[in-house]
Amino acid sequence: MVGGVYHLPALQNQQRIVMSLRIWTVCLALVAWPVHAQEYRMPVEEPQNFVLEEALATMIQGAAEQMTGIPISDMTANAPDLFSLPEALVNSYGFDQGAFLVDVDIEGVKTRLAAAEIPLWTGPRPELLLWATEERGLERVMVGLEPHPVVDGILAAGERFALPIRRPLMDLEDTLGLSPAEIWGGFTGAIERASDRYGAEYVVVVGDRPDRQSLRFWLVQSGQEIVSREVPGDTPEMRVDALMRELLAYARSVQMTVPDPVRSEGPVMAPTEGVATQLPGRLQIVITYTDSVRLMALLDHVEADPMRARVRAIRLSDNMATIDLQTDLSLEAADRLISSFGQVTFVSPLSYALN
């Protein structure tokens, strides 16, 4: 073992690893693409129920799903041995601060996919803005930021396949700007106007119908005719799976029209949770907090001058807020803006703790 990392062939000597596996919770480290190796990480929660080979297989399969946008079940339908001997696709593995890290041989994965005639999903991927409604008996209501099995499942599936999906703020402006009646009535203009606030070119609206065991969805693209379909599913998981197949097919059909600010041979991968990122005209900041009222006050402070910065989307989980800002501010200027709120502790670039 060197520096806490196990190198093959020492892999074969490790029969059990003290960690808990949660399938499809693989996160990508921020590494430039294309590369010959890519680091993936998985949280360690219960250190008693895990087999190393299963973990490695899950990591490899997760990488393949992000590289192709195709579910593992589809990839292995005609190639059941596609991911056999997963250790052959791993350069090294180790542990770091409660996470299991695997250095995946990306070129090796590509070779296996090519041998099975499974295409890579190359080029940029469109970002989808997600609005959600639910049919409850005879009533149709907007879904806010509260936990919801279908919405949460869609967001998780977006990370699984590296398809960017974000939610609106669902604040008063959004509530007044778009109603379930306008959505279910097919009023495209109302959806586009509400989405203009977020600079969204591609919009998906879902209408969950749990009593009917189905899910209706609308795909809205500026200047294009609205697409409306319905997919079946007895459970929220089944409805999410059916919807994601539609969304992935749609995303592939529009990817050539998406601006590509950075040339890349591979897909745009999801950032590691808790790590801030920067794209042209956009910043992503991470705030840990304990008081939601103070968090909202911080957002008001940031948006005090909308010409400098506007909140495009916010994602909340476990007292951590990941905030997308529409801004042309430099990292230094954005840091000054956020730090000027007071009682904000700097953690790392664009990552803060709200006291």
N, C-alpha and C positions, 0 to 999 in steps of 0.2 A: 504494500500500500504506500502510495506517495502522496503526501499532502492531503490525506483524507479521501483520496480517489482510488478506487479499485480498478486495475487494468486487467483486461483479458490476457491470458487464459485463467487468471485467478477467479474469474466469474464462476467456473464450474465447481469451485470448492465452497461456494456460498449457497447452501441449500435453502436457508430461510432468512428472511430479512424482517427486522422488527419494525413493521409499519403497517398501516391500514390502507387498503386500496379503494379509491373511489373512481370507478370507471368514468372516463371522459372528463376528468378534472385536470387534464394535462395543460400546463401553461408554458408558453414559449418565452425564453429569455430574449432580450433585445440584441440580436446579432444581425449583421448585414447579410443580405441575400443577394446573389447565390453564394453558398458556402458548401464545403464538403462535409461539414459536421454541424449539428445544431443541438443546443442544450435545451432539454426539456426538464421540467420539475413537477413534482407531485407532492402535495402535503402529506405529512406523516401524522396520524391521529391516534390510532390504536396499534401499539407495537407488538401485537401477538398473533395476528391472523393473516399472514401473507407468505406467498411463495414467490421467489425471485423471478422465475421464468414467466409467471403470469403477469407480473408487473412490467417486465421488459416487453412482453407481447402487447400489453395495453399501450405502452408508450409508443412503440413502433406503429401500431394501428392508428393511434391518435395523430401521429405525424402524417401518415398516409391519407387520412381523411382530410386534413387541412391542405395537403398538397393537391388533392384531386377534387374535393367537394363531393365525394361519393361515399355513402355509408359502407362500413366494413361488410355488412351482410351482402351488399350488392357486389363488392369486389371479390369476395370469396365464394360466391355462388358457383362460378365456373372455374375457380382456382382455389380449392380448399387448402392447399399447402402454401399459399402465397406468403404467409408470415410464419412458417415453420422455422425452427432454429433461430429465434429472434436475437440470440446472443451474437450471431454472425453479423448483425446490423448495428451493433453497439461498439463504440470505441472504448468507453469507460463509463463508470457510474460511481456515485458517492452520495454523501449526505451533507447538508448545509442548513443549519438553523431550522431544524424540524421539517426539512423537505428532502425528498429523494431526487437526485439529479442524474440524468442519463444523457450522455453525449452520443447522439444518433448519427450514424453514417448515412447522410442524406443521399449521396450518390449511390450507395448500395440499395436504398429503398427505391430510388428512381429506376435502377436496373431491373429490380424484380417487377415493378409496375409495368415497365416497358415489355418485359418478357410475357406478361399476362395480357398485353395489349390494352392496358388501362391508361387513358390519357391524363396528363397533368393539367391542372387548371392554371394556366400561366396568365400573366398580365394583371392589370389592376382589377379590383372588385368594387362594384357600386356600393355605396353606403345607403342603407334603407332606414327611413324614419318610420317608426311603428306607432300607430294609434290603435287603441283597443276598446271594444265594446262587448257587452254581454247581454244575451237575451235571458230574462228571468220571468218565466211565465209569459204574460202579455206585455211586460215592460222591457224596454231596452235602455241600458245605462252605460255611461262611459266608465272605463276602468282607469282608476287613478294610479298612484304609485304604491298602493297597498299590495301585499303579496297576492299573486294570482297564478294558479297552476299552468295555464296556457301561456300567459305573457312571460312568466319566469322560464318556462320551457323553451320558448322561442329565443329568448336572449341567451340561454345556455347553449342552445343548438347553434346560434350564430357564432359563439366562441368555438364550439366544437369544429365547425367547418371553416373558420376564419372568414366568415361573412359579416361585415360590419353592420350591426343593427343597433339603433339608439332610440330612446324614448323621448317624447316631449316632456316639458317640466310639469304639465298638468296643473298649472297654477290658475289664478282667476282669469288671466287673459286667454289661456287655452280653453277653459271651461265655457267662457262666453263666446269664443270664436268658432267652436265646432260642437254640434249636438248630435246625438244618436239618430234623430230624425233626418238630419241632413245626410248622414253617412248611409243609412239604410235606404234613403230615397234616391241615392246615386247622384247627389249634387256635387259634381266634381269641383266646381268653382269654390265651394265652401271648404273642401278639403285642401285645395291648393292654396287658398288664402291663409288658412290656419298654419299650413306647413311652410309658407314663405318666411315666417319668423325665424325658422331654423335653416334657411338656405338649402332646403331639401329638394333635390331633383327627382329622387325616387322615393315613393311613399307606399307603404303597405298598411292597410286598415283591416283589422280582423273583427269578426263578430262571432263570439263563442256561443254555441247553442247547446248547452249541456243536456237539457231536457230532450232534445231531438238527436243527441249524440252526433252532432255535426258541427262544422265550423265554416262560416262564410268569410270570404276575403275579397278585398278590392286592391288592385295594383294601379297606382296613379303615377303617371310620368308626364311632365310638362309638355304640352303640344301633342300628346298621344291619346288615343281613345282609351277610356278606362276599361280594365279587365276585371270581371267579377265572376267568381266561381265558388263552389261549395265542396268541401271534402268531408268524408265520414270519419267516425272514430268513436268507439264506445267509451274510451277513457281520454282524459286530457293528454296523456302521453301519445296515444294513437293519433289524436287530432293534430298534435304538434308535429309528429313524424310525417303525416300526410301533407301538412302545409309546407314543411321544410323542403320536401321534394319539389314542390311547385316553386318555392322561392329560389332554390338553387338553380333550377332550370331557367327561371326568369333572369336571374343574375348573370348566368352565362350568356344569355341572348343579348344583354345590353352592355356587357363589359367593354366592348370595343369603343363605345362612345364615352367612356369615363376618362377624364384627363388623368395622365400619369406623370406626376411631378418628379418622380424618381424612377428611372428605367430599372426594370427588374425582370429576371427570368422566372421568378416564383411568385406565389400569391402574397398579398399583403397580410402579414400575420398579426394576430391580436397581441397587444402588449402584455407583459407580465403584470399581474394585479399589483397595485401599489406603486408602480413606477410611472412617473410622469413622462409625457412625450410631447413633441412639437412637430407640427406640419405647417406648410405655408398657409398663413391666414388663420391658423388655429393653434390653440394651446390646450393641453390637457393637464389639469392640476389635481392633486390628491390631498384631501383634508381629512384628518382624523378628528373626531369631535365627540362630545358627550351631551351637548345641549343643542337640540335641533333649532331652537329659536335663535341662538347666536349664529348658527350656520346660515339661516335665512338672512340674518342681519349682515353677515359677511357678503352674501351674494348681492344684496341691495347695495352694499358699499362698492363692490366691483362694478356693478352696472350703473353707478351713479352718473357716469358719463357714457352713454351708449355708443358714442363715436369711438371710444377707446376700447371697450370690451363689452360683449354681450354673452350671456349664458345660452348655449345652444342645447345642452342636454346635461342631465345629472343622474348619476347612478348611486344608490345608497345600499350599503351592506355592512353589517357588523360595525357600526359607528365609524364607517369610512365613506366619504363621498368622493366619487370620481367625477370631475366637472369638465365639460368641454366648453371652451371659450372661443368665440369668434373675435379675433383680434389680430392686429399687425404689430402689436407691441413686441419688443425684444424680450429675451428672457430676463435681462436685468431690469427693464422697465416694468414687466409684469410682476417681478418679485417685489419691487418697491410699492406697486399698487396694492398687492395683497398684504404685505407687511405693515402698510400704513393703517390697516384696520385696528391694530392694537391687540394685545393678548394673543398674538399668533407666534408660534415657535417654529423657526426654520428647521426642517429635517434634512432635506436635500433639495436640489434644484426643482422648484415647482411642486414640492411635497412639504406639507405643513401640519402642525398640530394646533388645534383651536382650543385654547385654555378655557 
